[in-house]
Amino acid sequence: MKNLVLLATTGLCLSASLAGAQGKKCDYERADTLAKIGGYFYNKGVRPTWIEGTSTFWYLNHERAGDRFYLIDAAKKEKRLAFNADSLASRLSKAASGKIDASKLPFTTITVEANLQNLSFDYDGSTWRYAIATNALNRLPNTPTCSTPQSNKVLSPDGKWQAYIKDFNLFVFNLSDKKEIRLSEDGVSGNHYGSEIFWSPDSRKIATTKVREVTERKIPLVESSPASQRQPILKWIDYAKPGDPLPIYTPALFDVEGKKQIQVDAQPYANQFYLSLTGWRKDSRAFTFEFNQRGHQVYQVAEADASTGKVRPLVNEQSNTFVEYYKNYRYDLNDGHEMLWISNRDGWRHIYLIDCNTGKAKQITKGEWVVRNVVNVDEAKKTILFTASGINKGEDPYLIHYYSVGFDSRNLTCLTPERANHTATFSKDYTYMVDVYSRPDTVPVSVLRDASNGKVTMMLEQGDISEVVKKGWTMPEVLSAKGRDGKTDIWGTILRPYNFDAGKSYPVVEMIYAGPHDSHVPKDFSVYYHLCSRLSDLGFVVVLIDGMGTGNRSKAFHDVCWKNLKDAGFPDRIAWIKAAAAKYPYMDTTRVGIYGWSAGGQNAMAALLFHNDFYKAAVALCGCHDNRMDKIWWNEQWMGYPIDESYSQCSNVDNAWRLKGKLLLINGELDDNVDPASTLQVVSALIKANKNFEQLYLPGFSHNLGAPFVMHKIHDFFVKTLMNQTPPEW
């Protein structure tokens, strides 16, 4: 019956399509069913769970016949069903007094015991244990969880002392003679010793921090329509903003046996965004801490001598723009005499070996490409397993591959050579790896590899989208075009509507998120993009682009965002869309819209302020429209500290008078990520500038604005403004 309804809807849409129009009621009805299309996508990609103490893993596979659990013995290269689903479903139906479908069991996770003969799963509020060979099923008794009282006392490694904070100061307690010793005298309310306590391995010294507190800014959130009462509820939340004072953490060192404090020279570390202790050397000679200077242009790893308190920097990362501290990677070797460190110091993100005694750095990886992450360090073999992108010329530079390399920079080996985006899961001993690779325009393939050389030892699954294609679905296209400089490749993805017809003309809508902390265009295959597919299906060409100012390219590419968030890569995005339209004339660049959430909401409105000769309509959801109004860490990272004129130059509030085009602002009253006042201040500025716009202020909604009602409003807005049609009644 459902298929008949879909066929009828398709027939009505076909008539409308022949008449040259989309965005009709039948298009909406079909688009609203798109979320279910994933059910017709089979063998999507293996997500393995390795079984402790074995070379075996299990995974759940979605197939035409239903969902099946499999066991793979990586050593023997054998695949088998994990259990007989019909037998288990029959036993569970009887035990739970309800019909269980063997093709769609009511659980997606199992725990397989090392003997591979028993498994357990959760269902109906209980844990069940199933014996595979005997078909025995038992409901296990529910075991109440007991919470262990948390103690603020830290036991010394030798078990003889306890350290703790009392009355704002550091105390130790001798467990032998039951005597308490006060080690600090100067802790007071607002300037006290913190609860971060680190004993030296020899139990003779303690490292901690003294914390100078500040009163953090609070913002109000008003829940206008609470379920619990008639009257609104006011809630205040902590929310530091750019330029606000921050607490100061000062390293402190104490000699327990000598009952004294050893002064640490911490003056160079006073101007901090944060400072955190990172532990002791194994031989107790020193402890380390990491320091992020306010403004994010200096980041240090430092070591404090346990005898003298003298501090010396081991790594001193500096930038004229910003250091990507949130992506830092550090791995100490040889008890801290050496260190693996990732840095952008040569203009690209690479791995370095630091000699901590001399400060000299040896570059392990090098080239115009990006190390994305370190997966594992094998100290015995002196090798590093890592992910990287951009090594292969002519390939999308965001596609992730897995590599291994020696500490000596030799034997760089690609373990995943296929030209696709790879996601690998390794066995605990890193002998085997399950690799799932795909692209937005290439279905996933799942294979088992030898992790030492990348050799494929077993094919696991091949994605099947034949049923999806039969339903009129259109494959996305990956496209590259030159950016603003005429040289740099800009990469993006094109989503075309249902039953796409190249002879028609389609409005173009960009879904934007230009947050500099990463790149954002998905690189894995998907038949359904939650925030894009339904809009595209209504008759739009939807595009997603990573422009300059975003991450995972060169430092120069990234630095475009510095004190310049209003740029958002727009010159690259516009050039890309124009190049795509030159290749595909059905893309109508006289009807270009844009929408985005959070930073993307800021970007979307900025398009109508600074690039309104190209973009004609925008939906800005929960946007951080003025970076002085948003959370401190994200905005000082890109806009700098102290606050200067660049904040105003990038502000959608201060530039609201520039608005040209159709704008819809959407935000929720309970947004604890972006201050709701950020959007309301834009509204105020637009009213003062006598600008016409639309606003949707959502009671009870927070920062997550992807609900059906909100998506429907977005769709209606673009049908109205870019198709010049009246949306159908809901």
Summary of the structure (lengths in Angstrom):
residues: 730
radius of gyration: 29.3
end to end distance: 23.0
largest distance: 92.9
contacts: 2352
relative contact order: 0.08
helix: 19%
strand: 35%
